[in-house]
Every structure is written in C-alpha cells, then in structure tokens.
C-alpha cells in the first residue's frame, strides 16, 4: 500500500511516496526510476508526507501507518529533510508520541513554519490521539484538538480553518 504521496509543486518530476511498511521513495524523473531515501529511519512504516511550498528542499515524513481494519504499523516520530530527501533529522521528539502513527500532515501555505499532524493511535493511549500543531517547522508540537484524527484539510482561502476526519 502507498498511504502517502507528495509531488514537488515547483518541479513535478520530483515525487515522493511513502509505503505502508516500505519506507520513503523518491523519483526525479516522473516515476521512471525510484530510490529509497529512508533506509536510516528506525522504521519503514510511513503514513504521511509533505513538501514545503516555498522551499521545496524541505520535506517531512510522518512514520507509522494507521490503516484501521487492515494493518496498523507503529511509527517512530516525524522526520524532516532540508535537502530534498537526501538526509533526514528526527523532529518533534518529546512533543509527539514516540511511536506515533502520523496519518496526515499538512503545511500552512501562508506560513510554512506552521504544520498540522493527524495522529490516531487507538491502541495505547487515547489521550494522545488528535490534531497536533507546530509553529516552528516541526521542532516542537502541541495537541490542539484531541480525539481520533485520521485526516486533516486546511482551507486554502482561510488557513486558520481546518477540517478533520475521524
């Protein structure tokens, strides 16, 4: 399964996919050739990807997959690349659940330092389920809307308006 895909908005030849239990893969030639870019991650389970709309070298990968009813793979947090996926750093440690399944991730188009992550757990601690927000490019996060979240959409006309699905 491929639960996550992100296309570079400035160069549609560059596409990232996140496999349910197969890592993050990147193509720079419209899908003709693919390269794994997440081999160093502590898990290969992926749930969400996002590319910064202003600086497309910034890519986020949310680990874990919350495909309820089929399989659920634990995550290992959120990773950020500042060089187009060549290298990655874990971000959000201590402010996101360590094993979080990130099922959706969006970047505010008007302020790309602001991100939202839907984190459904449903297994370990219901108190950790919800919509998380970062205002510092993913370094720190806070729970802004508790509950079982699987998807989040930001209204492009009014970026303070969010829609969630549980």
N, C-alpha and C positions, 0 to 999 in steps of 0.2 A: 504494500500500500504506500501511497505517496500523500501524506496528510498536509504537506506544506510545499508551496512553490512561491518564488519571488523573482520577478523579472526586473532587471535594471531599467528604470524609467528613462535614463539618458542613453542607454545602449542596449536595445532589446536583444542583441546577440548574446548577452550575458544573462544566464538564468541559473537560479539555484533551486534544487529540490531537496526536501527532507523526507527520508524514508522512515516508515514506522519503526523499523529496527535495523536500518541500514545506513544511517549517517547522512551527512550533507554532501551533495554532489554539485559541481559547477560545470557549466559549459560556457565557452566564449565564442562558439561558432553556431549558434541557433540550434544546438542539440545534436550536432553531428558527432562530437566527442565529449565525453564526460570524465571528470576527475574527482575523486573523493578528496574533500578538504577538511574532514573532521576526524581523521584517524587518531588524533591525540586526545579526543574527548573521552571522558570516563564512561560514557555510554554512547551507543549509536542509535538510540531511540530518539526520534525527532517529532515535534508536534507543531512548531511554528517557525516561520522565517519572516524577516522584514528588512528592507533596504531603505536607508535614509534617502529622502527625495532630493535633498540639497547636495550632500556629499555622498555619492553613491559608492564610495570606498567603504563606508560604514555599513556593516551587515550584522544583523542579530539572528541568533539561532536559539530557539527555545527547545530544550530537550524534554523527553518524555512524550508519551502519546496516550491520549485519553479517548480511545475508541470504544466507548461503552457498549457492552454486549458482545464484542468480538474478543479483543485483547486490550490490555492496558499495560504499557511498559513504563516503569519508573524513569524519571528524568534525573539529571544531575545539575540542575540550575540553568542559567542563561549565559550564553557566550556572545562576545562581541568581537568583530574584526574591524580594524581601521585601514586595512589594505586589501579590500575586495575579496576576503576569504582566504588569503594566503596563510595568515596566522590568526589565532584566536586567544582571547583572555576571558576567563570567567568573571562575570559581573553580578552584583546583587547578593553576594554571599552575606549571610546573616540577616538579610531583609526579605529574602524569598525562601520558601521551604527548600531545604537541600535536595529533596527528591522530587521537587515539583514537576508536574506534568503541565507544560505550557501548551495549551490547546489553541491559543490565538494570540497574536502580538501585532499591535499597530503603532505607528508613529504619527504624532500630530503634524500635519503638513505645514502649519503656520509656525510651529516651534518644534524643531526636530530633536530637541533635548528632552521632550516630553513623550513618554511611551506608556502604553497600557498593555497589560498581560492578563488574559483569562486563565485562571488556574483552578481546574476542577480536580479534586482529589477523590472524595467519596469513599476512601478506604481507611486512611489513617486518622485524619483529624478534620472533621467538618468545619472547625473554626478557622482553618487555613484556606478554605475554598473562597474564591471570589475574584474580583477585579482589582488588580494591583496597578499602581501608578508610579512612574519615575519622572522626576523633573530634571535629572542630571545625567541624561544619556545612558541610563541603566545602572549606574553605580549603586544607588540606593532605591528602595521601593517601599511603598506603604499600601496596606489594604484600604481601599476606598469604598468598596461595595461588597459586603460579604454575601455568600451564597454560592450555589453550584453554577459556575460560569463555564461555558464551553466556547462561545464566540462573542466577539465584540466588534462593532462597527462604529466609526466616527463619522458624523455628518460633515461632509467637506465644506458646506456653507457655514456651519456653526460648529467649530471644532470642540466646543465645550459640551456639545450634545452627543451622548453616547447611547448606543443601543446594545443590549446584551441578550444572549440566548442561554437558557439553562436547560 
